[in-house]
């Protein structure tokens, strides 16, 4: 890869693999955060489950998932101290998002498998056509790169917040309208 | 917060531009596929509302994608050294203890190599 000279297959595989593994961390975090915050945010359980679904999709899922996805980037930096360019960090971020999306899309597909394998296949296909996780993780990966290079964590926090807001807005549109 | 040099975001724009164009395909396929999936699941969806969302998102993604690609591939991308120069962190030289930039390989004071 000419435009990404410092990246090799090892780093891409680590980013993809830890992106995929971070789904476990995110699921655990989402469940924990949901069970801890729901009694405070919604003291009276509504008859309709829609507000809970929206709360989960718009606030909790983006917060937990965007924090979990760069796990591979933290490890690559801690172990190897590589001298990547900002573009390479953003690319690796996108790869963690792809790894996360592969596992999440298959999980979503499995939830509708009762309606037929074809339906599950269409849902997985549709979700792959919407690379939200890659976009959000590229932004946080870029912020991570800025943090590594300037030693100023504010850049990473700002990029992480942008990724969370983008993810939340996307989920809001998909939950409320779709 | 430190001001970032011109062209810092070009690297990110080069990654986001193509992804946003890829997303147009997803929003284009969204109404027919969602209709198909919800029918198979025995649910009903307001297809007109979904089509409206799809058109808005396709337009937004196309505009953002094109803007990112134009921005990313025109002009000069920031040099890595310019970003590294923003790191004001100093470490003492292990030999003479004079403060050195975090990325320094050689002490500017005593000339000894710094191994971290």
Boltz contact constraints between the chains, C-beta under 6 A:
constraints:
  - contact:
      token1: [A, 85]
      token2: [B, 80]
      max_distance: 6.0
  - contact:
      token1: [A, 86]
      token2: [B, 11]
      max_distance: 6.0
  - contact:
      token1: [A, 87]
      token2: [B, 11]
      max_distance: 6.0
  - contact:
      token1: [A, 90]
      token2: [B, 11]
      max_distance: 6.0
  - contact:
      token1: [A, 90]
      token2: [B, 12]
      max_distance: 6.0
  - contact:
      token1: [A, 90]
      token2: [B, 15]
      max_distance: 6.0
  - contact:
      token1: [A, 91]
      token2: [B, 15]
      max_distance: 6.0
  - contact:
      token1: [A, 94]
      token2: [B, 15]
      max_distance: 6.0
  - contact:
      token1: [A, 115]
      token2: [B, 40]
      max_distance: 6.0
  - contact:
      token1: [A, 115]
      token2: [B, 41]
      max_distance: 6.0
  - contact:
      token1: [A, 116]
      token2: [B, 40]
      max_distance: 6.0
  - contact:
      token1: [A, 119]
      token2: [B, 37]
      max_distance: 6.0
  - contact:
      token1: [A, 119]
      token2: [B, 40]
      max_distance: 6.0
  - contact:
      token1: [A, 122]
      token2: [B, 33]
      max_distance: 6.0
  - contact:
      token1: [A, 122]
      token2: [B, 36]
      max_distance: 6.0
  - contact:
      token1: [A, 122]
      token2: [B, 37]
      max_distance: 6.0
  - contact:
      token1: [A, 123]
      token2: [B, 37]
      max_distance: 6.0
  - contact:
      token1: [A, 126]
      token2: [B, 33]
      max_distance: 6.0
  - contact:
      token1: [A, 129]
      token2: [B, 25]
      max_distance: 6.0
  - contact:
      token1: [A, 129]
      token2: [B, 26]
      max_distance: 6.0
  - contact:
      token1: [A, 129]
      token2: [B, 29]
      max_distance: 6.0
  - contact:
      token1: [A, 130]
      token2: [B, 23]
      max_distance: 6.0
  - contact:
      token1: [A, 130]
      token2: [B, 26]
      max_distance: 6.0
  - contact:
      token1: [A, 131]
      token2: [B, 19]
      max_distance: 6.0
  - contact:
      token1: [A, 131]
      token2: [B, 22]
      max_distance: 6.0
  - contact:
      token1: [A, 131]
      token2: [B, 23]
      max_distance: 6.0
  - contact:
      token1: [A, 134]
      token2: [B, 19]
      max_distance: 6.0
  - contact:
      token1: [A, 135]
      token2: [B, 19]
      max_distance: 6.0
  - contact:
      token1: [A, 138]
      token2: [B, 15]
      max_distance: 6.0
  - contact:
      token1: [A, 138]
      token2: [B, 16]
      max_distance: 6.0
  - contact:
      token1: [A, 142]
      token2: [B, 12]
      max_distance: 6.0
  - contact:
      token1: [A, 149]
      token2: [B, 83]
      max_distance: 6.0
  - contact:
      token1: [A, 149]
      token2: [B, 84]
      max_distance: 6.0
  - contact:
      token1: [A, 150]
      token2: [B, 86]
      max_distance: 6.0
  - contact:
      token1: [A, 150]
      token2: [B, 87]
      max_distance: 6.0
  - contact:
      token1: [A, 151]
      token2: [B, 87]
      max_distance: 6.0
  - contact:
      token1: [A, 151]
      token2: [B, 89]
      max_distance: 6.0
  - contact:
      token1: [A, 154]
      token2: [B, 1]
      max_distance: 6.0
  - contact:
      token1: [A, 177]
      token2: [B, 49]
      max_distance: 6.0
  - contact:
      token1: [A, 177]
      token2: [B, 53]
      max_distance: 6.0
  - contact:
      token1: [A, 178]
      token2: [B, 50]
      max_distance: 6.0
